[in-house]
């Protein structure tokens, strides 16, 4: 069941490679002395139509007659060059593994943009090094950073993003992108692409679900993180996301060509996500045919199609058909190809010498300097969540280091294999002479209740299916149970060391670790009222299925073999504990001076790309391990390695992401006080699992993220402790600057992340509880003080005025708040801003239905397949337009397949009836008709209440 990543398996014939670089330019496009536009124009004019179309593919073949080499988009570089463990045809590792830095959410927990820029630069160097080794496999357009906001910690790809906050995310993506592309004013070390535009934060039905975005949240929350990096010229394009926004697939989102390109004066080269253009017809059924779909993708502003591996044939065929059908013109093709050529020119592809970054070679891959930077970054990313006084550890002579992650490190889907491993156990052993260890797992046997036989492994091959056999548990019938998070576990066979895995047909033990696109080594033991267990398969099918298997349990198939069956046919098992690793760990802890319990998540289990989480709870076995060790030894430190917030508590708790090869050194550096923890949480850790619908993107209504949540979290956004203390004094706001004096009032040098927030007290619009406006990580010696200053301009306080479709600064008082976390404000003052008062809404002017003030149950939909947004509702749904004035005659533009009506009411959805508007069948959801009705003029809050299935585009009241 071993899988090799799709993009890492692309193979191309030698004929695709370019001829050697020429000694001197023979065409203008090869002349570095000429302006970029002139070079691009010259090359574009030399290309045939087929050559142009081939350059719109991810895998761009060489054009030998012009000396142009092969180029592939899409090297993954999220926190290191991904998939650098590429295997040859004999399953031997083909290249040395590169540096794997902390996961992206860990990079953000440093709150240190300069450090993140250095990391990005190192990753950019290694991308160049791999490209020099194999330019076919490793292209220089890198798909990083991920800018998706972490608005819900259950989302499977939480590890890939930076933060729930747009300002912090924007700062980190800008820093990482700047590092990736280098400091040359023209040439690019790599060409970073931001993932994934827009409002993509769920894996459940990700290509079928639509993120409902109000205009306010689109402008104030979802767009700014992308805008920050693009406007700072820290990225060369964006990748469209799989989901829909307001009813339209993002692969044909017109904002790609308008809004996104408006953020910079430089050329952007936007790309599709893998298979995304095919989803428009094959999954979403948004278009009937490929030519229509591919034409729409191109016209929406995507310049590269990531489809069909290295085969450009389907793309060329379909775009030629689109040309023949008049759906696109050759000018449309030239515009997109020009963007391709612009970025490739800046990468040095057409320079005789390959440009200034061409000299970077394989020697930079996992260099000593990068290993040192990795250790520094992992230590600075660690967040001390709680400290009972146990930390720092000092110099103990004995320690028990236990837990499923004590002696192991794991990579994630978007990283390469770790080039080496320094585990937490290794790091502590370097400092403590007497160390004992254990995984702290239960070794169990699973006895089939009906037959009295045991679930038993038969071998390590893909056809060595597990069986029910024996009346006593041999080694092959014993399993080490690791209960990760959310009740999802892995079962490692004691006899052969391999994991139990499943698909719809069988169970086998041929995998060393959970891995690959289809993670099939996931199970959940579900206890039944009588004490027996059902074993639910929690993984994916290994055949070409894009969905987790529903209702799949371990049982006896109709053929009499052991396999996966529907729940109604599930087998019941008794769980027998053969050896109790939890008790053994507690016994070790009792004998040691200190105990370190290393627990957490596995990056491939219970949540990852294509798999959201049902719960944030740490597995029951790991919680019991923590409790047992703490009871045995009060000097216990819990180290939590996770890719997302986890509900767990302990008196002394240190959090880190899966932080790469130097994780053990970094943890030890913090535990023993060589590094004073200065990391801060980049997202809220909820106190419980009672969270809103994962698919609801309206933060104002759901109260998600620190911006809108008023509940007490487990740990707040920005939280993190230190081994020293800091005092704040003299907060001032003068002109466009906020300043505060920060003093290290403790006994050791430490880092403080000074955080600036504001809150607007009064507004026409819903306002956040508080909003991050700036931050600085500063290092202070004991007794040292520093004045920390932040820019805060009046324009920074603008809000989106949906009543007039523009940004506005309101006349209001703002709380200016400075502290060490969003819930630990140390100084505050008031800033009074002279701005405008938003006038009463004039509904006699044309008003978009989308520019409502409030709503219930409606969805937001596409006005057409090209552009525009409307509100779609059914009987009982409503829209509100508050603080408004209206006339006596209503005209509305509506669409309805079967006809219906809507009411206009005052004050509430059940208030005084002002008008009933009949809507005829218009012939389809994209066919709009004007309907009219007489209403009672007035002012106040106006409600539009749906009485049938309708789409409302806009309306206006005229005064009679």
Protein Blocks (a to p, Z undefined) as FASTA:
>chain_A
ZZcdfklmgccdfklpccdddfbdfbfklmmkbcfklmmmmmmmmpcfklmmmmmpfbdc
ddfknopacddehiacfbocehklcccfkopafbdcddddddfklmmmnopaklmmmmmm
mmmmmmmmmmmmommlmccbdcdddfbdcfbfkbmklmmmmbfcfklmmmmmmmmmmmmn
opafkbcfbacdddddehiabfehkllcccdddfklmmmmmmmmmmmmmmnopagbdcdd
fbdcehiafklcfklmmmmmmmpcbdcdddddehklmmmmmmnomafbfklmmmmmmmno
pabdcehhjafklmmmmmmmmmmnopacfklmmmmmmmmmmmmmmnopmgmnlpjklmpc
fklgopfklmmmmmmmmmmmpccfbdghlacgbjafbdcdedjklmgccddfkbccdfbd
cdfklmmmmmmmbdcddehiacdddddfklopacddfbjbfklccddedjbdcfklgccd
ddfeehiacdddfklopacdddfkbccdfbfbdedjblckbccddddfkopacdddfbdc
fbdcfbdcehiacdddfkopacdddfklpccdddddfbafklmmmmmmmmpmbdcddedd
dfkggpaehiacfbfcdcfklmmmmmmmmmmombbcdddddfbdcddddfbdcddddebj
klmmmmmmmmnopaccfbdcfbdcdfbfbdcdfklcblklnopajklpcbdcfbdghiac
dfbdcddehiacehjbccdddddfbfbdcddddddddddfbdfbdcdfbdcfbdcddddd
ehiacdddddddfklmpccdfknopacdddddddddddfbfklcfbdcdddddddddddd
dfkbccdfklcfbdehiacddfblmbccdddddehiacddehiaddfbdcdddddfkbpa
ddddehiaklccfbdcddddehiakbccdddddddddedjdddddfbdcddfbdcdddZZ
